[in-house]
Each structure stands twice: as C-alpha cells, then as structure tokens.
Amino acid sequence: MSSSNTSSSASQSPPEAFDYHPLTRVVFGVGSLARLGELACELGANRVLVITDPGLEAAGHPQRAQAALQESGLQTFLFNGVEENPTTRHVEAGLAVAQAREIDLLVAIGGGSSMDCAKGINFLLTNGGTMSDYLGFGKATEPMLPSIAVPTTAGTGSESQSYALIADDRTHMKMACGDKKAAFRVAILDPEVTVTQPTKVTAITGIDALSHALETYVTTKRNPLSQMFAREAWRL
C-alpha cells in the first residue's frame, strides 16, 4: 500500500456508533388498510376503538377501517371527536368512550391530531391521572394497550414515535408526553387514504415531511442510518 493511501486511511474518522431498535412495525402498500383486521387479531384484540375526526369520517376512511376489523370478527366502536391540535378535553372525551366500551385495542386514523389523541387516551386509560402527569418522558408505570396507526397525511411522523402532543384545555400549554409503551405497535401506510385530503393539506404536510428530513440530516445526534432516511426523503 502506498504511503499516501496509508495516510488517508489513518486520518478517516471511525464510523459513528448507533443502536437502532424501531418500536413500530411498518406495513406499506396500496390497499393495505384491508389488512387492519388481520393485524389487530395478531395483537390479541377483541374490542377496538377507532379514533378519528369528522373530516375523515366524511371521507369514509374510518368506516372502511371498521369494516376490515368486523370482517375479522372484532367488535368496533368509533370516537370521531378529534379536532386539530387536540387538548385534554378531546383526550378525556375519548377516554370516556374507551372506558364505557372496555376496549382492548386503539386504532388511530388521520393526521397527527388523531394519533396524538389516541396516545393520550392510552396514557389515561391504562395509567390513570391527567395528561400533565406524563409531561416529559417515561412517566407511565403500567403497561399500555396495543395500538395501530393509519396516517392519512405525510408530515407529522407521529405514527413512528412515542410522544403525544396535547394542549392543556385550561392553560393552553402544549405538553409533550412520551413513553416507549405509548408507541404504536403497527403503522399501516396506505397511499389510498391520502388522496382524499385537500390540496392545501397535502402541500403543508409535504413541507412538514421535508422539514423533518432536514432536521434529521443536520442534528448533532445524526448517524449513518438517519442520514440515509433523510436523503431518501428528499429524493422522494
């Protein structure tokens, strides 16, 4: 080996170490919403609460989700009271439905608001208290119910991380409440459920996705795997 090659090799930094253990199984494909019942059964579900907003209900997606669950012999219940930027009021309303129906699986279908609300319901249903008790990370002491996300927008990434962003209905303070147990067990990425969203929402959530890719690429906590995902997001 030449001296120049030896010098070049010696000056290279060692590869950055990382520990990658995704909490959420990702199921992707056109029409993959039809697999919801199968995936819910794998998680041991019997009584399922579908969490969504009125706009998605008007588009018919929650009804398709319920049909897929019912075809697998599961009982389904609907909470459609989610609004943009959910507050403790929305979480508590969903909690009342979940408690009354004695559900054992949560399915969130929609954007970040539906997914955050589902996580908030899960915190209170399984661990009690109020959302402020879980401000920060790792405050849940009891196991949480399995949950499935069906995102209908591109941008939030809530389906693949363990935080719920919930505003206090009284003070309006936004609380980031996270716990590994709150992460969705499965995320179903079905392109068919994104085509009914308004053009403006498509544009805004697309910019949101690009922002996440940029943040991931320049953060001081980046690693080769995260940079690969960021580059691919920009390419797409």
Residue, then its C-alpha position, 0 to 999 in steps of 0.5 A: m500500500s502506498s504511503s499516501n493511501t496509508s495516510s488517508s486511511a489513518s486520518q478517516s474518522p471511525p464510523e459513528a456508533f448507533d443502536y437502532h431498535p424501531l418500536t413500530r412495525v411498518v406495513f406499506g402498500v396500496g390497499s393495505l388498510a384491508r389488512l387492519g383486521e388481520l393485524a389487530c387479531e395478531l395483537g390479541a384484540n377483541r374490542v377496538l376503538v377507532i379514533t378519528d375526526p369528522g373530516l375523515e369520517a366524511a371521507g369514509h376512511p374510518q368506516r372502511a377501517q371498521a369494516a376490515l376489523q368486523e370482517s375479522g370478527l372484532q367488535t368496533f366502536l368509533f370516537n370521531g371527536v378529534e379536532e386539530n391540535p387536540t387538548t385534554r378535553h378531546v383526550e378525556a372525551g375519548l377516554a370516556v368512550a374507551q372506558a364505557r366500551e372496555i376496549d382492548l385495542l386503539v386504532a388511530i386514523g388521520g393526521g397527527s391530531s388523531m394519533d396524538c389523541a389516541k396516545g393520550i387516551n392510552f396514557l389515561l386509560t391504562n395509567g390513570g391521572t391527567m395528561s400533565d402527569y406524563l409531561g416529559f418522558g417515561k412517566a407511565t408505570e403500567p403497561m399500555l394497550p396495543s395500538i395501530a396507526v393509519p396516517t392519512t397525511a405525510g408530515t407529522g411522523s407521529e405514527s413512528q414515535s412515542y410522544a403525544l402532543i396535547a394542549d392543556d384545555r385550561t392553560h393552553m400549554k402544549m405538553a409533550c408526553g412520551d413513553k416507549k409503551a405509548a408507541f404504536r405497535v403497527a403503522i399501516l401506510d396506505p397511499e389510498v387514504t391520502v388522496t382524499q385530503p385537500t390540496k392545501v393539506t397535502a402541500i403543508t404536510g409535504i413541507d412538514a415531511l421535508s422539514h423533518a428530513l432536514e432536521t434529521y440530516v443536520t442534528t448533532k445526534r445524526n448517524p449513518l442510518s438517519q442520514m440515509f432516511a433523510r436523503e431518501a426523503w428528499r429524493l422522494 
